[in-house]
Amino acid sequence: MKKSLILLSVLAFFGCANTNNVEVAKEVKKLENKEYKISKIIVKDTNKEYSNSSNWSLIIEDNKLGMFVGCNRIFSAIKQENNNIYYKNPASTKMMCPNQVMEVENAVASSLTSMQIIENGLENDKVKIIFE
């Protein structure tokens, strides 16, 4: 009887233990090899919002990225890890385009260091790119 009582006490003690320190696995977000249609780009320092007017897209294929936001093509090798995408040596074509197109392209091109992968796009401290 004593052994049963001790066993029940030990089980009750550990059963009521604090479980706040248990880590829950976070969902890892990764962009798949496919084309993502871009619906909107928000430039954070000016709060300017640009809507897609010419088939904006971002294509991921085998750790490479290609992007079109109106005039020039932007391309880069990438690495995806910990819900982020890291750009390696981004480059672009250099055609001259209307001012508004160049504004959004320059904002995007200057932000290509790393971006957090969010539910509906990509984001960093400079821009937010929203997918359709």
LOSE-958714 format. One record per atom (N, C-alpha, C, O): residue number from 1; atom name; x, z, y. Coordinates in Angstrom, 2 decimals, padded with zeros to 5 digits. Each point is the difference from the previous one (the first is absolute). Last residue first. Example, Ala and Ser with C-alpha at 12.3 -4.5 7.8 and 13.67 -1.06 7.14 Angstrom:
# residues 2
NODE;nr;atom;u;w;v
NODE;2;N;012.85;007.08;-002.25
NODE;2;CA;000.82;000.06;001.19
NODE;2;C;-000.77;000.73;001.09
NODE;2;O;000.51;000.17;001.11
NODE;1;N;-000.22;-000.24;-006.83
NODE;1;CA;-000.89;000.00;001.19
NODE;1;C;000.90;000.00;001.20
NODE;1;O;001.04;000.66;-000.02
This chain:
# residues 132
NODE;nr;atom;u;w;v
NODE;132;N;000.56;-055.71;036.84
NODE;132;CA;-001.45;-000.22;-000.19
NODE;132;C;-000.46;000.68;-001.27
NODE;132;O;-001.18;-000.07;-000.34
NODE;131;N;005.44;002.04;003.10
NODE;131;CA;-000.39;-001.09;-000.90
NODE;131;C;-001.51;-000.13;-000.05
NODE;131;O;-000.73;000.95;000.27
NODE;130;N;004.33;001.06;003.60
NODE;130;CA;-001.18;000.27;-000.81
NODE;130;C;-000.36;-001.25;-000.80
NODE;130;O;-000.14;-001.09;000.55
NODE;129;N;004.46;003.62;002.23
NODE;129;CA;-000.46;-001.29;-000.50
NODE;129;C;-001.13;000.26;-000.97
NODE;129;O;000.19;000.68;-001.02
NODE;128;N;002.54;001.96;005.25
NODE;128;CA;-000.85;000.18;-001.17
NODE;128;C;-000.53;-001.38;-000.35
NODE;128;O;-000.61;-000.67;000.82
NODE;127;N;005.20;002.75;002.18
NODE;127;CA;-001.17;-000.87;-000.24
NODE;127;C;-000.80;000.47;-001.21
NODE;127;O;000.48;000.74;-000.86
NODE;126;N;003.21;001.92;002.75
NODE;126;CA;-000.13;-001.09;000.97
NODE;126;C;-001.26;-000.83;-000.16
NODE;126;O;-000.67;-000.34;000.98
NODE;125;N;002.22;004.07;-003.85
NODE;125;CA;-000.23;000.54;001.34
NODE;125;C;-000.18;-001.08;001.06
NODE;125;O;-000.37;000.31;001.13
NODE;124;N;-001.12;-001.62;-006.01
NODE;124;CA;001.14;000.84;000.39
NODE;124;C;-000.26;000.47;001.43
NODE;124;O;-001.12;-000.11;000.49
NODE;123;N;-001.62;-002.55;-005.03
NODE;123;CA;000.04;000.68;001.29
NODE;123;C;001.34;000.69;000.19
NODE;123;O;000.58;000.52;-000.95
NODE;122;N;-004.15;-004.14;-002.28
NODE;122;CA;001.33;000.57;000.22
NODE;122;C;000.02;000.63;001.38
NODE;122;O;-000.70;-000.43;000.91
NODE;121;N;-003.72;-000.54;-004.38
NODE;121;CA;001.03;-000.74;000.70
NODE;121;C;001.34;000.71;000.04
NODE;121;O;000.39;000.70;-000.93
NODE;120;N;-004.69;001.12;-000.73
NODE;120;CA;-000.42;-001.36;000.36
NODE;120;C;001.07;-000.76;000.78
NODE;120;O;-000.33;-000.89;000.79
NODE;119;N;001.11;005.36;-002.67
NODE;119;CA;-001.08;-000.53;-000.85
NODE;119;C;-000.33;-001.46;000.32
NODE;119;O;-000.25;-000.78;-000.92
NODE;118;N;005.16;002.12;002.15
NODE;118;CA;-001.24;000.75;000.14
NODE;118;C;-001.09;-000.70;-000.80
NODE;118;O;000.22;-001.08;-000.55
NODE;117;N;005.45;001.38;001.03
NODE;117;CA;-001.09;-000.75;-000.62
NODE;117;C;-001.24;000.88;000.08
NODE;117;O;-000.04;001.09;-000.57
NODE;116;N;004.40;-001.08;003.96
NODE;116;CA;-000.74;000.73;-001.01
NODE;116;C;-001.12;-000.89;-000.53
NODE;116;O;-000.69;-000.67;000.76
NODE;115;N;005.51;-001.05;001.28
NODE;115;CA;-001.41;000.25;000.30
NODE;115;C;-000.61;000.78;-001.15
NODE;115;O;000.38;-000.16;-001.16
NODE;114;N;004.75;-001.61;003.62
NODE;114;CA;-000.76;000.53;-001.13
NODE;114;C;-001.43;000.23;000.47
NODE;114;O;-000.26;000.20;001.19
NODE;113;N;003.04;-003.19;001.15
NODE;113;CA;001.04;000.84;-000.61
NODE;113;C;-000.59;000.61;-001.26
NODE;113;O;000.49;-000.22;-001.11
NODE;112;N;-002.38;-003.10;004.89
NODE;112;CA;000.29;-000.18;-001.42
NODE;112;C;001.26;000.74;-000.44
NODE;112;O;001.04;-000.60;-000.28
NODE;111;N;-003.30;-000.07;004.76
NODE;111;CA;-000.37;001.21;-000.74
NODE;111;C;000.41;-000.05;-001.46
NODE;111;O;-000.30;000.93;-000.76
NODE;110;N;000.81;-004.53;004.05
NODE;110;CA;000.84;001.13;000.42
NODE;110;C;-000.30;001.29;-000.76
NODE;110;O;000.75;000.97;000.10
NODE;109;N;-003.34;-004.95;-000.90
NODE;109;CA;001.40;-000.23;-000.40
NODE;109;C;000.89;001.19;000.38
NODE;109;O;000.90;000.36;-000.75
NODE;108;N;-005.47;-000.34;002.14
NODE;108;CA;000.12;000.14;-001.45
NODE;108;C;001.47;-000.11;-000.41
NODE;108;O;000.49;000.82;-000.77
NODE;107;N;-001.47;-001.55;005.29
NODE;107;CA;-000.32;001.39;-000.35
NODE;107;C;000.18;000.25;-001.49
NODE;107;O;000.56;001.01;-000.41
NODE;106;N;-000.10;-005.42;002.02
NODE;106;CA;001.14;000.84;000.40
NODE;106;C;-000.23;001.46;-000.35
NODE;106;O;000.92;000.70;-000.42
NODE;105;N;-004.47;-003.73;-000.35
NODE;105;CA;001.12;-000.25;-000.91
NODE;105;C;001.21;000.86;000.34
NODE;105;O;000.64;000.55;-000.89
NODE;104;N;-004.38;-000.40;003.76
NODE;104;CA;-000.30;000.66;-001.28
NODE;104;C;001.14;-000.22;-000.98
NODE;104;O;000.36;000.92;-000.74
NODE;103;N;000.06;-003.02;004.93
NODE;103;CA;-000.11;001.45;000.18
NODE;103;C;-000.20;000.70;-001.34
NODE;103;O;000.71;000.95;-000.32
NODE;102;N;-000.79;-005.71;000.53
NODE;102;CA;001.36;000.54;000.01
NODE;102;C;-000.02;001.53;000.16
NODE;102;O;000.84;000.69;-000.58
NODE;101;N;-004.92;-002.98;000.89
NODE;101;CA;000.50;-000.09;-001.38
NODE;101;C;001.39;000.61;-000.08
NODE;101;O;000.30;000.74;-000.93
NODE;100;N;-002.21;-001.14;005.17
NODE;100;CA;-000.69;001.03;-000.77
NODE;100;C;000.46;000.01;-001.46
NODE;100;O;000.12;001.06;-000.61
NODE;99;N;001.71;-004.44;003.58
NODE;99;CA;000.41;001.38;000.29
NODE;99;C;-000.69;001.05;-000.86
NODE;99;O;000.67;000.90;-000.52
NODE;98;N;000.01;-005.92;-001.44
NODE;98;CA;-000.69;000.59;001.16
NODE;98;C;000.34;001.49;000.14
NODE;98;O;000.29;000.67;-000.99
NODE;97;N;003.49;-003.19;-001.51
NODE;97;CA;-001.44;-000.01;-000.17
NODE;97;C;-000.66;000.53;001.27
NODE;97;O;000.69;000.49;000.89
NODE;96;N;004.30;-002.39;-003.40
NODE;96;CA;-000.63;000.54;001.19
NODE;96;C;-001.51;-000.20;-000.12
NODE;96;O;-000.47;-001.06;-000.40
NODE;95;N;004.09;001.68;-003.77
NODE;95;CA;-000.74;-000.96;000.80
NODE;95;C;-000.62;000.70;001.21
NODE;95;O;-000.36;001.18;-000.08
NODE;94;N;003.54;000.21;-003.89
NODE;94;CA;000.09;000.29;001.44
NODE;94;C;-000.69;-001.07;000.85
NODE;94;O;000.59;-000.49;000.95
NODE;93;N;-000.55;003.17;-006.27
NODE;93;CA;000.22;-001.26;000.68
NODE;93;C;-000.09;000.30;001.49
NODE;93;O;-000.46;001.08;000.38
NODE;92;N;002.00;003.01;-003.28
NODE;92;CA;-001.16;-000.85;000.24
NODE;92;C;000.43;-001.35;000.54
NODE;92;O;001.14;-000.19;000.44
NODE;91;N;000.46;005.31;-003.19
NODE;91;CA;000.33;-001.15;000.84
NODE;91;C;-001.27;-000.81;000.23
NODE;91;O;-001.03;000.25;-000.64
NODE;90;N;003.21;004.88;-001.59
NODE;90;CA;-001.10;-000.90;000.34
NODE;90;C;000.47;-001.11;000.95
NODE;90;O;000.90;000.21;000.81
NODE;89;N;001.53;003.47;-003.87
NODE;89;CA;000.40;-001.19;000.76
NODE;89;C;-001.16;-000.95;000.30
NODE;89;O;000.03;-001.17;-000.40
NODE;88;N;-001.65;004.81;-002.45
NODE;88;CA;001.45;-000.23;-000.04
NODE;88;C;000.29;-001.33;000.69
NODE;88;O;-000.37;-001.06;-000.50
NODE;87;N;-003.81;005.14;000.29
NODE;87;CA;000.40;-001.40;000.21
NODE;87;C;001.52;-000.09;000.02
NODE;87;O;000.67;000.83;000.60
NODE;86;N;-004.54;002.67;-002.87
NODE;86;CA;001.23;-000.09;000.80
NODE;86;C;000.44;-001.46;000.05
NODE;86;O;000.08;-000.67;-001.03
NODE;85;N;-004.72;003.91;-000.05
NODE;85;CA;000.64;-001.28;-000.22
NODE;85;C;001.17;-000.08;000.96
NODE;85;O;-000.15;000.24;001.20
NODE;84;N;-002.88;004.05;-003.62
NODE;84;CA;000.58;-000.70;001.14
NODE;84;C;000.55;-001.35;-000.44
NODE;84;O;000.32;-000.22;-001.17
NODE;83;N;-002.10;003.89;-001.66
NODE;83;CA;-001.08;-000.47;000.88
NODE;83;C;000.51;-000.66;001.27
NODE;83;O;-000.72;-000.07;000.99
NODE;82;N;003.84;001.36;-004.48
NODE;82;CA;-000.64;001.16;000.63
NODE;82;C;-001.04;-000.39;001.04
NODE;82;O;000.01;000.54;001.11
NODE;81;N;002.68;-004.68;-002.25
NODE;81;CA;000.22;001.29;-000.65
NODE;81;C;-000.67;001.10;000.81
NODE;81;O;000.00;-000.05;001.24
NODE;80;N;001.48;-005.64;-001.49
NODE;80;CA;-001.15;000.89;000.09
NODE;80;C;000.31;001.29;-000.73
NODE;80;O;000.38;000.00;-001.17
NODE;79;N;002.34;-004.37;003.71
NODE;79;CA;000.06;001.01;-001.05
NODE;79;C;-001.20;000.90;000.22
NODE;79;O;-000.25;000.45;001.12
NODE;78;N;001.91;-005.87;000.44
NODE;78;CA;-000.62;001.31;000.20
NODE;78;C;000.29;000.92;-001.19
NODE;78;O;000.38;-000.44;-001.09
NODE;77;N;001.16;-004.45;004.08
NODE;77;CA;000.03;000.70;-001.29
NODE;77;C;-000.59;001.38;000.28
NODE;77;O;000.13;000.53;001.10
NODE;76;N;-001.65;-004.58;002.07
NODE;76;CA;000.94;001.10;-000.24
NODE;76;C;000.00;000.37;-001.47
NODE;76;O;-000.99;-000.17;-000.71
NODE;75;N;-001.33;-003.21;005.15
NODE;75;CA;000.31;000.20;-001.42
NODE;75;C;001.08;001.06;-000.15
NODE;75;O;000.81;000.22;000.90
NODE;74;N;-004.58;-003.12;002.61
NODE;74;CA;000.90;001.15;-000.10
NODE;74;C;000.24;000.23;-001.48
NODE;74;O;-000.93;-000.06;-000.80
NODE;73;N;-000.86;-004.26;004.13
NODE;73;CA;000.00;000.67;-001.30
NODE;73;C;001.04;001.11;000.03
NODE;73;O;001.12;-000.20;000.45
NODE;72;N;-004.03;-002.01;003.88
NODE;72;CA;001.22;000.02;-000.80
NODE;72;C;-000.21;000.69;-001.34
NODE;72;O;-000.94;000.78;-000.17
NODE;71;N;-002.96;-001.33;002.91
NODE;71;CA;000.86;-001.12;000.33
NODE;71;C;001.21;-000.07;-000.93
NODE;71;O;000.17;-000.98;-000.72
NODE;70;N;-004.01;004.14;000.10
NODE;70;CA;-000.41;-000.89;001.06
NODE;70;C;000.87;-001.20;000.26
NODE;70;O;-000.52;-001.08;000.29
NODE;69;N;001.32;004.77;-003.52
NODE;69;CA;-000.92;000.60;000.96
NODE;69;C;-000.21;-000.91;001.21
NODE;69;O;-000.02;000.47;001.14
NODE;68;N;002.16;000.04;-006.57
NODE;68;CA;-000.34;-000.95;001.04
NODE;68;C;-001.01;000.66;000.92
NODE;68;O;-001.06;000.44;-000.44
NODE;67;N;004.98;000.86;-003.75
NODE;67;CA;-001.11;000.35;000.87
NODE;67;C;-000.19;-001.10;001.04
NODE;67;O;000.96;-000.60;000.48
NODE;66;N;001.64;002.32;-005.50
NODE;66;CA;-000.18;-001.08;000.95
NODE;66;C;-001.21;000.33;000.85
NODE;66;O;-001.02;000.46;-000.53
NODE;65;N;004.68;002.18;-003.15
NODE;65;CA;-001.17;-000.02;000.85
NODE;65;C;000.04;-001.24;000.87
NODE;65;O;001.06;-000.39;000.50
NODE;64;N;001.08;002.57;-005.51
NODE;64;CA;000.18;-000.81;001.20
NODE;64;C;-001.31;-000.02;000.76
NODE;64;O;-001.08;000.07;-000.58
NODE;63;N;001.83;001.86;-003.88
NODE;63;CA;000.82;000.72;000.99
NODE;63;C;000.41;-000.86;001.19
NODE;63;O;001.05;000.20;000.60
NODE;62;N;-004.11;-002.14;-003.87
NODE;62;CA;001.28;000.40;-000.58
NODE;62;C;000.97;000.60;001.02
NODE;62;O;001.11;-000.50;000.20
NODE;61;N;-005.19;-001.01;002.15
NODE;61;CA;000.33;-000.63;-001.28
NODE;61;C;001.41;000.42;-000.41
NODE;61;O;000.98;-000.33;000.67
NODE;60;N;-005.24;000.78;003.36
NODE;60;CA;001.01;000.76;-000.74
NODE;60;C;000.24;-000.75;-001.31
NODE;60;O;-000.94;-000.34;-000.72
NODE;59;N;-001.30;-000.83;005.88
NODE;59;CA;000.13;-000.33;-001.42
NODE;59;C;001.14;000.82;-000.59
NODE;59;O;001.11;000.01;000.53
NODE;58;N;-004.74;-000.33;003.94
NODE;58;CA;001.22;000.62;-000.49
NODE;58;C;000.04;-000.26;-001.50
NODE;58;O;-000.96;000.29;-000.71
NODE;57;N;-001.81;-002.52;005.40
NODE;57;CA;000.11;000.47;-001.39
NODE;57;C;001.36;000.63;-000.25
NODE;57;O;000.96;-000.22;000.74
NODE;56;N;-004.76;-002.41;003.05
NODE;56;CA;001.10;000.95;-000.18
NODE;56;C;000.04;000.46;-001.44
NODE;56;O;-001.04;000.23;-000.62
NODE;55;N;-001.74;-003.87;003.19
NODE;55;CA;000.39;000.20;-001.41
NODE;55;C;001.22;000.89;-000.18
NODE;55;O;000.92;-000.36;-000.74
NODE;54;N;-002.86;-000.29;005.20
NODE;54;CA;000.60;-001.21;-000.60
NODE;54;C;000.56;000.27;-001.40
NODE;54;O;001.17;-000.27;-000.26
NODE;53;N;-003.26;003.52;003.31
NODE;53;CA;-000.58;-001.23;000.56
NODE;53;C;000.57;-001.25;-000.67
NODE;53;O;-000.41;-001.11;000.33
NODE;52;N;-000.19;006.96;-000.61
NODE;52;CA;000.48;-001.21;-000.65
NODE;52;C;-000.69;-001.23;000.59
NODE;52;O;-001.23;-000.08;000.05
NODE;51;N;001.86;004.45;002.98
NODE;51;CA;-000.79;-000.41;-001.16
NODE;51;C;000.51;-001.33;-000.51
NODE;51;O;000.50;-000.83;000.76
NODE;50;N;001.62;005.21;002.21
NODE;50;CA;-000.07;-001.45;-000.16
NODE;50;C;-000.79;-000.30;-001.26
NODE;50;O;000.26;000.56;-001.06
NODE;49;N;000.67;003.66;004.84
NODE;49;CA;-000.53;-000.36;-001.31
NODE;49;C;-000.16;-001.51;-000.06
NODE;49;O;-000.67;-000.59;000.84
NODE;48;N;003.50;004.68;002.18
NODE;48;CA;-000.59;-001.33;-000.08
NODE;48;C;-000.40;-000.29;-001.43
NODE;48;O;000.73;000.32;-000.95
NODE;47;N;001.54;003.66;003.03
NODE;47;CA;-001.38;000.08;-000.51
NODE;47;C;-000.69;-001.36;000.00
NODE;47;O;-001.22;-000.07;000.05
NODE;46;N;005.95;001.32;000.96
NODE;46;CA;-000.86;-000.57;001.04
NODE;46;C;-001.48;000.14;-000.34
NODE;46;O;-000.86;-000.30;000.83
NODE;45;N;004.25;001.96;-003.80
NODE;45;CA;000.45;000.46;001.32
NODE;45;C;-000.84;-000.55;001.15
NODE;45;O;-000.05;000.61;001.07
NODE;44;N;-000.86;-001.83;-005.79
NODE;44;CA;-000.29;001.38;000.37
NODE;44;C;000.43;000.39;001.41
NODE;44;O;-000.73;000.73;000.67
NODE;43;N;-001.18;-005.27;-003.11
NODE;43;CA;001.30;000.40;000.54
NODE;43;C;-000.20;001.36;000.64
NODE;43;O;-000.77;000.14;000.96
NODE;42;N;-002.01;-002.94;-004.94
NODE;42;CA;-000.08;000.90;001.14
NODE;42;C;001.42;000.39;000.40
NODE;42;O;000.76;000.52;-000.81
NODE;41;N;-003.59;-004.55;-002.16
NODE;41;CA;001.28;000.65;000.25
NODE;41;C;-000.15;000.83;001.27
NODE;41;O;-000.44;-000.51;001.03
NODE;40;N;-002.96;-002.07;-005.08
NODE;40;CA;000.25;000.59;001.30
NODE;40;C;001.40;000.58;000.06
NODE;40;O;000.51;000.52;-001.00
NODE;39;N;-002.25;-002.98;-002.80
NODE;39;CA;-001.16;-000.13;000.89
NODE;39;C;000.31;000.47;001.42
NODE;39;O;-000.60;-000.48;000.96
NODE;38;N;003.31;-001.68;-005.54
NODE;38;CA;000.09;000.99;001.08
NODE;38;C;-001.18;-000.22;000.93
NODE;38;O;-000.21;-001.11;000.49
NODE;37;N;001.18;000.03;-005.95
NODE;37;CA;-000.48;-000.55;001.27
NODE;37;C;000.02;001.13;001.04
NODE;37;O;-000.51;001.09;-000.25
NODE;36;N;003.52;-001.76;-004.33
NODE;36;CA;-000.90;000.91;000.70
NODE;36;C;-000.38;-000.66;001.33
NODE;36;O;000.87;-000.36;000.78
NODE;35;N;001.27;-001.22;-005.92
NODE;35;CA;-000.18;-000.26;001.43
NODE;35;C;-001.03;000.98;000.56
NODE;35;O;-001.08;000.18;-000.56
NODE;34;N;004.42;000.92;-003.74
NODE;34;CA;-001.16;-000.82;000.36
NODE;34;C;000.00;-000.23;001.50
NODE;34;O;000.85;000.51;000.72
NODE;33;N;001.48;002.96;-004.35
NODE;33;CA;000.41;-001.38;000.25
NODE;33;C;-001.26;-000.83;000.25
NODE;33;O;-000.66;-000.45;-000.94
NODE;32;N;000.38;005.66;002.15
NODE;32;CA;000.12;-000.87;-001.17
NODE;32;C;000.54;-001.36;000.43
NODE;32;O;-000.02;-000.35;001.18
NODE;31;N;000.72;005.42;001.05
NODE;31;CA;-000.62;-001.30;000.21
NODE;31;C;000.28;-000.88;-001.21
NODE;31;O;001.14;-000.07;-000.48
NODE;30;N;-001.62;005.54;000.54
NODE;30;CA;000.95;-001.09;-000.05
NODE;30;C;-000.75;-001.29;000.26
NODE;30;O;-001.14;-000.17;-000.45
NODE;29;N;000.67;006.04;000.26
NODE;29;CA;-000.53;-001.28;000.45
NODE;29;C;001.11;-001.03;000.00
NODE;29;O;001.12;000.28;000.43
NODE;28;N;-002.31;004.63;-003.01
NODE;28;CA;001.07;-000.86;000.53
NODE;28;C;-000.62;-001.35;000.33
NODE;28;O;-000.59;-000.66;-000.85
NODE;27;N;-001.51;005.85;000.48
NODE;27;CA;-000.15;-001.39;-000.39
NODE;27;C;001.10;-000.82;000.67
NODE;27;O;000.19;000.09;001.22
NODE;26;N;000.52;005.12;-002.42
NODE;26;CA;-000.56;-000.87;001.01
NODE;26;C;-000.09;-001.42;-000.54
NODE;26;O;000.84;-000.43;-000.80
NODE;25;N;-000.93;005.40;-001.79
NODE;25;CA;000.70;-001.28;000.13
NODE;25;C;-000.72;-000.87;001.03
NODE;25;O;-001.21;-000.19;-000.08
NODE;24;N;001.31;005.54;000.18
NODE;24;CA;-000.86;-001.06;-000.49
NODE;24;C;000.73;-001.31;000.24
NODE;24;O;000.50;-000.24;001.10
NODE;23;N;001.19;005.61;-001.71
NODE;23;CA;000.08;-001.27;000.71
NODE;23;C;-000.89;-001.02;-000.67
NODE;23;O;-000.01;-000.14;-001.22
NODE;22;N;-000.15;005.72;001.56
NODE;22;CA;000.00;-001.11;-000.93
NODE;22;C;000.02;-001.29;000.82
NODE;22;O;-000.85;-000.19;000.88
NODE;21;N;000.54;004.79;000.80
NODE;21;CA;001.30;-000.66;000.01
NODE;21;C;000.09;-001.19;-000.96
NODE;21;O;001.07;-000.58;-000.16
NODE;20;N;-004.91;003.58;000.62
NODE;20;CA;000.17;-000.78;001.23
NODE;20;C;001.31;-000.77;000.02
NODE;20;O;000.12;-000.98;000.74
NODE;19;N;-002.34;004.17;-004.04
NODE;19;CA;000.37;-001.36;-000.37
NODE;19;C;000.20;-000.88;001.24
NODE;19;O;000.01;-001.23;-000.12
NODE;18;N;-000.11;006.79;-001.61
NODE;18;CA;-000.11;-000.92;001.11
NODE;18;C;000.48;-001.39;-000.43
NODE;18;O;001.12;-000.15;-000.49
NODE;17;N;-003.20;003.71;-003.11
NODE;17;CA;001.22;-000.25;000.78
NODE;17;C;-000.26;-001.05;001.06
NODE;17;O;-000.88;-000.85;-000.16
NODE;16;N;-002.03;002.73;-003.45
NODE;16;CA;-000.32;000.16;001.42
NODE;16;C;001.21;-000.26;000.89
NODE;16;O;-000.07;000.26;001.20
NODE;15;N;000.43;-000.44;-005.93
NODE;15;CA;-001.11;-000.90;000.30
NODE;15;C;-000.39;000.05;001.46
NODE;15;O;-000.53;-000.97;000.53
NODE;14;N;003.79;003.92;-002.35
NODE;14;CA;000.54;-001.34;000.20
NODE;14;C;-001.10;-001.01;000.32
NODE;14;O;000.26;-001.00;000.66
NODE;13;N;-001.62;005.45;-001.51
NODE;13;CA;001.00;000.03;001.07
NODE;13;C;000.53;-001.40;000.30
NODE;13;O;000.04;-000.42;001.15
NODE;12;N;-002.93;001.06;-004.84
NODE;12;CA;-000.74;000.11;001.25
NODE;12;C;000.95;-000.05;001.19
NODE;12;O;-000.29;-000.63;001.01
NODE;11;N;002.18;000.76;-005.31
NODE;11;CA;-000.66;-001.28;000.23
NODE;11;C;-000.77;000.01;001.33
NODE;11;O;000.03;-000.99;000.73
NODE;10;N;001.95;005.01;-002.13
NODE;10;CA;001.04;-000.98;000.34
NODE;10;C;-000.63;-001.35;000.31
NODE;10;O;000.37;-000.66;000.97
NODE;9;N;-003.24;004.03;-002.51
NODE;9;CA;000.51;000.33;001.34
NODE;9;C;001.04;-001.01;000.46
NODE;9;O;-000.01;-000.44;001.15
NODE;8;N;-001.65;000.12;-005.57
NODE;8;CA;-001.02;-000.40;000.97
NODE;8;C;000.46;000.28;001.43
NODE;8;O;-000.26;-000.81;000.89
NODE;7;N;003.04;002.32;-004.37
NODE;7;CA;-000.01;-001.45;000.03
NODE;7;C;-001.01;-000.52;001.02
NODE;7;O;000.30;-000.93;000.75
NODE;6;N;-000.18;005.54;-001.57
NODE;6;CA;001.21;-000.42;000.72
NODE;6;C;000.02;-001.52;000.14
NODE;6;O;000.30;-000.53;001.07
NODE;5;N;-003.74;002.35;-003.66
NODE;5;CA;-000.19;000.37;001.39
NODE;5;C;001.19;-000.44;000.86
NODE;5;O;-000.17;-000.50;001.11
NODE;4;N;000.42;-000.03;-005.79
NODE;4;CA;-000.99;-000.92;000.55
NODE;4;C;-000.22;000.25;001.48
NODE;4;O;-000.13;-000.94;000.78
NODE;3;N;002.91;003.90;-003.16
NODE;3;CA;000.65;-001.29;000.13
NODE;3;C;-000.96;-001.02;000.62
NODE;3;O;000.41;-000.80;000.84
NODE;2;N;-002.06;005.07;-001.90
NODE;2;CA;000.89;000.06;001.16
NODE;2;C;000.66;-001.36;000.24
NODE;2;O;000.13;-000.44;001.14
NODE;1;N;-002.80;000.91;-004.96
NODE;1;CA;-000.83;000.00;001.19
NODE;1;C;000.87;000.00;001.25
NODE;1;O;-000.28;-000.72;000.97
